[in-house]
């Protein structure tokens, strides 16, 4: 089993670090073809990370090392390179435009012309201390013909591109990459976590019709809106499932550990469906004897925080005039999406169809992988597989500036640790 055939996705979350290992193997149908199999999936509690940002390098390195060791024992091979998901409140998006003259005398647009115009789109004023993560071509213009999706082979004199630039705060990116490098692994690519999740849970048709992907993490919630195969908008909301747990602990006057267990076992986003006399005895959770709480009251606490979250999501949709106007609706994923009744609550609050986003078309004997919490880490593996096959990713064609950021940071940290 070749180490080079392994593709590893690392999702560094605020509450859990999730790592998925895939292996490229020969297809049983045709010897010349290959397919991806998921051979490992692990998660460990996070220390030193808050809302997607590093708060303690040493604690973060310890958590990352624990995840790596656990995964290596599971798959029986060393893991020395990973695709890393980037999330948190320090991610912003802005539009950009690039313009070039077509290089060939006969005016036929070549691959190099497309690369040059996308590079020209990067020559945009960025906020101080921000790095470009992704450059996403949305549409091209050949001379005066607008709305071109793929200009390769077309004829023209002037080539333009309308692009979306995704930027991350430099210190945020450097702290994440520094923590990963200190565990002894290399970074193949840095990928926006929402894009990675979209790679694993969204279909091409959903992205064409118009869909919002909502990735609910422990400390933050990420939103990405797609339409006609393009990324319309990305945003981060500083509310996650951890805030619901804290609300329960305060409202029921219990510990954060008991609040988390109550949320997972008895939590619901629809209190109207729970009987008033449905009580929970806390003695089983290590609380005092005779301590009883109403399950309906628990659900009302959860509902209040979710209403705030969905209101903030709707505000993100309003920024691109898509509030209540996405035919494919909302797809909820991430560990925080597993609350009972959350789909119904989303439908009611956002006035849109809503579903849970489960990983699709994945070959694996691991039941664990079919879990919305692993959407990002699995999506990172699929991202790496698409690159290894030299195939265009389903919604992010042709170009990513991440490799340039990664190379600069890799050179920096190798010089520090040499």
N, C-alpha and C positions, 0 to 999 in steps of 0.2 A: 504494500500500500504506500503510494508515494506521498511524501509530505507536501510536494508542490501541488498535488491534486486537492489539497484542503483549502476551503474558503471559509473564513471565520468572520462572523458579525458580532460586534460588541456594542451593546446598548447601555450607556452609563446613565442610569436614572437616579432620581433623588432618593428613592426608597429601596430599589433593587438594581443590581447589575445583572444583566441577562446576556448570555453568550451562546450563540448557535454555531455549530460546526457542520459544514456541508462538504461532501466529497464528490468530485467529478469521476464517474465510472462509465465503462462501456455499456451501451444500451443492449438489452437482450434481443431486441428486434433486429438491429443492424449493427454489425461489428464496427463499422466505420463511424457510427454516431455515438455521441456521449450524452449522458444525462446526469442531473444533480440529485444526490441522495443526502438527506439530513441524517447525520449519524450521532449528533450530540446536542443537547440543549440543557443548560443549567442556569440557575439564578442564585445569587447570594445577597444578603442585606448590604446596603450601601452605608459607608461611613465617609465623612469628609466631602460630601457632595450635597448641596442645598439648591433646589430649584434649577438643577442642571449645571450649576457652577461649582467649581472647586473651592471649598472653604478651608481644607487642610490637606496639603499635598501628601503628607506621610500617611494619614488615615485613608485617603483615596488610593494610594499605591498599595496599601495592605489589602483593601477590599478587592482591587483589580487583580492582585497576585493570587488571592484566594480563589477568585473566579477562574483564573487561568489554570491553577493547579487542579481544581475540581474537574474542569473540562478535559485536561490532559489525562487524568486518571480514567475518565469515562471513555474516551476514544482510543486510548493506548498509544498516542503519538504526541510529540511536542508541537505546541502552537507557537509560531514565531512571527506571524504577521496577521493583522486584523483590519477589517473595515470598521470605522468608528462612527457612530451616530452623534450628531451635534444638535443640542436643543437648548432651551433656556430663553430668558427674556432679552438676551443681547443679540438677537437675530432680527435683521430688518430687510425689507425689500424695496427696491426703487426701479422705475422704468429707465430704459436707456435706448439710444439709437446709434447705429453705426452705418457709415456710408463709405464706399470705395468705388474706384473705377475698375471695370473688368479688365484683366491683364492681357488676355489673348487678343490678337489682331482681328480674328473672325468673330469676337464677342461671345464665344461659348463659355459658359460659367463652369469652372472646374472646382474640385474639392478645395484647392488652395485659396480660391476666391472666397468661398464660404468661411473658411477658417480666418482669413484676413478681416472680413467684415465683422465677424463675431469678436475678434480681438479689438477691432476699432470701437465696438460697443463698450469695451472695458475702460476706454479712455474717458471716464466720467468722473466728475468730482464726487468723491466719497466722503462721508463724515470722518473727522479725525479719529485715528486709532481703530479703524475698521478694515478688515480684509475681505476681499471678494471670495465667497465660497462657491457659488454657482453662477454661470451665465446661461440663461434659458432663452433661446431664440423662439419668439412667439409667431412671427410671420416675416416674410421677406417681400421686398418690392423690387421688381426688375424694370428699370426705366420708370414708366408710369403705371405698370400693372401691379396692383396691390393684392394682398391676401395670398401670396404664394407660400405654400408650405415647404416645398423642396425645390430650390432653383437649379439644382445640378443638371447640367446639359442644356439649360435654356440659353437663349441668346439675348444679349443686351449690352449696354454701355455702362450703366450705372446700377450698382447693387446696394440695396439698403436692408437693414434688419431692425425690427422692433424687438427688444429683448427685455427680460426681467433680470435684474441683478440681485442676488441674495448675498448679504454681507453679515459677517460675524465680528464681534468685538475682539480685537487682537489679543488682549490679555486673557480673555475667556478661552479662545482657541489654544493659546500657548500653554495655559495651565492644564487643560485637558490632555493635550498631546504630551506635555512633560510627564504627567502622571502615568500615561500609558507607556512611554518610552522607558521609564524607570523600572517597569516590570520586566524589561528585557525583550519586548516584542516591537516589531516595526509596524508602521501604519501604512496600509495600502492606499487608503483614501479617507477623506472626511466627507460625510454625507449628512445633509439636513435630515433629522430623524423623521419628519413628516413625509418627506419624499421617499425614504426607505419603507415606511409603513404603507404608503400608497402602492409601492412596487409589489407588496405581498397581498394586499387585501382588496384593491380596486381593480375592476375590469376595464378594458379599453372602452367598452360601450358606455360605462358610467362616466368616464372622463370626457367622452364626446358629448354626452347629453347635458352634463352639468352636475357636479357633485361636490359636497364639502366633506372632507375627511377631518374628523375630530379625534385627536389622540390625547386621551386623558391620562396623564401621568400622576406621580405622587405629589409633585410640587407645582407643576405647570400643566396647562392644556394648550396644545398646538393645533392650529386650524390651517388647512390648505384648501383652496377653492379651485376646481378644474372645470374647464368648458372648452369644447371643440378640441380636446386633447392638450390644451395649453394650461399652464398655471396662471390663474388670474390674480391670486392673492395668497399671501401667507401671513400669519399672525400668531402671537403667543400671548396667552392670558395667564396671569399669575395666580391661578386657582387650580388646585388638583385634588385628588382623592384624599391626600393627607389633611387638607383643610376640613373635609367632612368628618374625618376621625377626630380632629381636635374639637369640632363643634359638638360631637357626641360626648366626648370626655367632659366638656364644660357643662353641657345641658343635663347630663345624667350624673354629674359629680362622681365620675369614676376615673380609673387610670387610663392612660393612652393605649396600653396593651389590651385591656378589657374592651375599650371602645372599638378598637380594630377588629377584635373577634366578634363583637356584636354586629358591627357593620357587615362583615363577611357572612355570618350565619343567619342573621335575622333582619338585616337592613333591607329597606324597600324605598323606591322613589315615588310610590303611589299610596299614600296613607289612606285615601278614600276607599281602598279595597281591603283594608284591615279592620277587623272587628274591635270595638272599644275595649272589650274584656279580654283581649288576647295579650296576656302578660308573659314576661320573661323573668325567671328566677336567676339572680346573679350569683347564687351560691356555687353553681357549677363552674363559674369563672373565677372562683377564689375570693369573691366578695363576701361581706358579712351575711350571716344566716338571716333569712327572712327579707332580704333586700330584693324588691321586685320593681320592675319598670314596665311601662306600657309599650308594647311593640308599635302601637299607633303613634305614640309620642316620639319614639325613635325615628319612625318614617317621616314625621313632620319636620324633625331637625334636618334630616337628609334632604328633604324636598326644598327647604328654604335655601340651602346652599346651592343646590342644583339649579334652582330658579335664577339665582344670581349668575351662575356659570352660563346658562343658556341665554340669558339676557346679554352677556358680554359676547357670546358667539354670534348672536343676531346682529350686534353692532359691527362685528367684523364683516358679516355678509352685507350690511348696509353700505360699507365703504366701497363695495364694487357693485352696488345696486342689485344684489341677488337675494335679499331678504324675502323668503317665501317663494322664490322663483327658480329653484333648482329641480329639474325633472327627476333626476336620480336621487335627490334628497340628501340626507346626511348619513354618513357611515361612521359609527362610533367604534373606536378601538383603543388599545392600551389597557393596563391593569385596572384603571378606574372605571372602565366601561362595563364591568361584570356585575354591577349592582342590579338587583332584581327590580324590574319595572322602569329601568332608565330609558329604554326605547320608547315606551309609551309617554314618558315625561318629555322626551325630546320632540316627539311628534306634536304634542300639545303646545309646547313653548315656542317651537321654531316654525310651526305651521308647514311642515315638510314631511315627506316620507322619511323613515329612519330605520336603520338596521344595525346589527352588530357586525363588525368587520373581522371575519376569520381568515386566516391564511388559506390561499387557494392553490390548487394544482401543485402540491408538494408531495414528493415521494419520501416517506419516512415511516418507520415502524414505531416511532416515538409518539405516544398519545399526547405528551406534554406540548408538542409543537403546535397542536391545533387549539391555540389559546390566544385571545386578543392581546394578552400581555407580551407575547413574543413577536408581535407584528413587526416591530422595528428591527430587532436583531435578525429575524428571518429575512426581512426585506433587504438588509445589508448583504446577506449571503447571496440573494438573488441579484442584487446590484453587481457584486463581484463576479458572479457567473455570467451575467450579460457582457461585462467587460472582457472576460476571458474568452468568450465566444466571438468577441468583436461584433456583437449585435447592438443596435441602438436600443437604449432603454425605452420603456413603453411611453414615457411622457417627457423625457429629458434628452432630446436628440443631440448628437454630434459633439457637444462640448461641455466640459466642466473645468472650472479654474481651480478646483480643489487640489489637484495633483501638484500644481505650482506652489500653493500654500504649504502642502505637506512636505515638499522637497526642501523649501526654505527652512521649515521648522526642524526637519530631520537633520539637516546640515548643522543647524544651531545646537541642537541637543547632543548630537554625536560629538561635537567639539567640546561641549561642556563636560561630558562624561568620559572622554578619552584620556 
